[in-house]
Each structure stands twice: as C-alpha cells, then as structure tokens.
Amino acid sequence: MALLLLVLCSLATVILGITGYVIFGPLTYRHLMDRRATVGASSFAPVFWWWLLRGGYRANRDPNLSGLATPARIMLVIIVSGLAGCLLWLLIKTGQLGFQ
C-alpha cells in the first residue's frame, strides 16, 4: 500500500510541476526574447532548463525576469523531485532496493 502511495504522489508531483512549468517557462523565455537575451532554442530546451536551475537569470538584475523565472525554477525542481520519487518506486519494485 505504501508503494502505491509513493508512485501516486510522485506522479501527481510530476504533473503539478509540468503544469506550472508550461505556464511560467514560456513566459520567461518570451521575456528574454523581448530583451534580446535568449538562452537555448526554446523554453523546453535542456540548455534553458539548466540556466533556470542554476539561477542564471539573477545575473540580469531584472525584477520582472526574476518574477517569472523563479516560479519556473521552482516547477523544474518539483518535476525533478517527482521523477526521483518515481525512480525510487521503480528501484523498489524491481528489487534493486530493499523496502521493509
């Protein structure tokens, strides 16, 4: 029962993160395009994700950009944590990791 709860909560966390990122990620990228300072090819490019995760937007000293990029960064962290929970469930289910 605990494993089922783990996978359901992890998947819900991933869905929550994706939903939020779909809102804030493109808005952040568009704001960068307006300022002629893009990173990567789109808001779904891995280069842009890494830029957000490491806080590269702080170097611009733009409060509007920070207001859009911070929620996008939080949503990426939520996605990664949900995927880590799914990976944990998969490792337990395949017997690679013991669970009492």
C-alpha positions in Angstrom: 0.0 0.0 0.0 2.9 2.4 0.8 4.4 1.7 -2.6 1.2 2.6 -4.3 1.0 5.8 -2.4 4.6 6.6 -3.3 4.0 6.2 -7.0 0.7 8.1 -7.0 2.2 11.0 -5.1 5.3 11.1 -7.2 3.3 11.1 -10.4 1.0 13.8 -9.1 4.1 15.9 -8.2 5.4 15.5 -11.7 2.1 16.5 -13.2 1.9 19.5 -10.9 5.4 20.6 -11.9 4.8 20.2 -15.6 1.5 22.1 -15.5 3.2 25.0 -13.7 6.3 25.0 -16.0 4.1 25.1 -19.1 2.8 28.4 -17.8 5.9 30.0 -16.4 8.6 28.5 -18.7 7.4 30.0 -22.0 6.6 33.4 -20.3 10.2 33.6 -19.0 11.6 32.7 -22.4 9.4 35.2 -24.1 10.5 37.9 -21.6 14.1 37.0 -22.6 13.3 37.3 -26.3 11.8 40.8 -25.7 15.1 41.8 -24.0 17.1 40.1 -26.9 18.9 37.8 -24.4 17.7 34.2 -25.2 19.2 31.1 -23.8 18.7 27.9 -25.9 16.3 27.3 -28.8 13.1 27.3 -26.7 11.7 27.2 -23.2 11.8 23.4 -23.5 15.5 23.1 -24.4 17.7 21.5 -21.9 20.1 24.4 -22.0 17.3 26.7 -20.8 16.4 24.3 -18.0 20.0 24.2 -16.7 20.1 28.0 -17.0 17.0 28.2 -14.8 18.0 25.6 -12.3 21.4 27.2 -11.7 19.8 30.7 -11.3 21.4 32.3 -14.4 18.5 34.8 -14.6 19.8 36.6 -11.4 22.8 38.0 -13.4 20.4 40.2 -15.4 19.2 42.2 -12.4 15.7 42.4 -13.9 13.0 42.1 -11.3 10.4 41.3 -13.9 12.5 38.4 -15.2 13.1 37.2 -11.7 9.4 37.3 -11.0 8.8 35.0 -14.0 11.9 32.8 -13.7 11.6 31.9 -10.0 8.3 30.1 -10.3 9.6 28.3 -13.5 12.7 27.2 -11.5 10.5 26.0 -8.6 8.4 24.0 -11.0 11.5 22.4 -12.5 12.7 21.4 -9.0 9.2 19.9 -8.3 9.4 17.9 -11.6 12.9 16.6 -10.7 11.7 15.6 -7.1 8.7 13.8 -8.5 10.8 11.9 -11.0 13.2 11.0 -8.2 10.2 9.5 -6.3 9.2 7.6 -9.4 12.7 6.3 -9.8 12.7 5.2 -6.1 9.4 3.3 -6.7 10.9 1.6 -9.8 14.0 0.6 -7.9 12.0 -0.9 -5.1 9.6 -2.6 -7.5 12.4 -4.3 -9.4 14.1 -5.5 -6.3 17.2 -3.3 -6.7 16.5 -1.5 -3.4 15.1 -3.2 -0.3 12.0 -1.9 1.4 10.7 -3.2 4.7 
